[in-house]
């Protein structure tokens, strides 16, 4: 996992380097980085990347882990579902955003994760240069390690702007799924988990005219 670099000198230096690169990019496009509309753009973009869109390189998701022992789950097969967790990431192929929702269903073995921590952990893992397939596996691996559940399913649905505003210019979505534990062998459990997710999930937006 990445080291926690919040408020560090290394983080500040990286932001400065990114600022210089953005200024050079503007020049390479034939624009004047000194004109009114662009004068503050390198600062804005570098801050946005380091503090928001790529903050996953500077924060260890472990800092957000807070688990609770729940004895009632130690001897039962109850399901826990956390759905409609927002994801926002940058596709590593074109540096364009993809966004959507993650859904997590797991069978605890006596330990549960604080409800809001799912969103925080997924935000860190998605705030890097990613592809959706890898992100899904990383979320599953991380939660599986933290919770050691009997079974785990992670489903991510996302709209990719690299397909929306370039290339085929179509409003296409991708769905990826990763399973661990009993979900790998028991298809009926996967079907039950999918029913739970489908009954509660929000719909991604559709864009017409592309």
Phi, psi and omega in degrees: 000157180286145176294153176280109185252017181301135176062020182265162177295323180297321178298318180296319181294322178295320179297321178295319179295318179297320179301316180295322180292321179294320177298319179293323177299316179300317178296319182294335177281354180092013180261166179256107181293353180267353182285163190308311185290340185247354188303320183261002183298314179302320178295316182297315183292317181296320178294319179300316181293311185289322186263345183229282191295330179239026182295343179295343176280349186242356182229132175275123181299342178299335182293342182260002183281122173220108183253160180229137174280128178234099187300329182299333181274349185294331184240014182235170182249033183291145178264144171240128180237129175238112188242166176059042176276118184295140170234142176219122184217172177247123177295129184286349181278324182230003182056037175247151186288149159232147187211155180173220184226146172250146179230132182237129174232130179215159176251105184295152173251025180118358183227136177233156179262141177309136190307310184289343184289336176300314180296321182292316179297315181293326177299316179296312183293330181273344182272057177214171171289121192221166156239150187297324181299315179293318180302317180299316179293321180295318178297315180297316180297316182296311181293325179295321179290319183288320188260337185046054184282166174292325179205155183209138172228132175239126179237130178235132175238129184213150173260133186251117182288345176294335175267337184280318187251359177213176177061239183288341180052051179236148180276076183257148176240157178238140175241129178231148182220142174229139180233150178223159175065222186296337178294340180286334182250331187258096183294332179294327177290322176297316180297320177296316179298319179294324176298317179297314180297313183296332181282345185236350189285149176275158180267139174288150179292153174247139181246122181263154172091006178264000000 
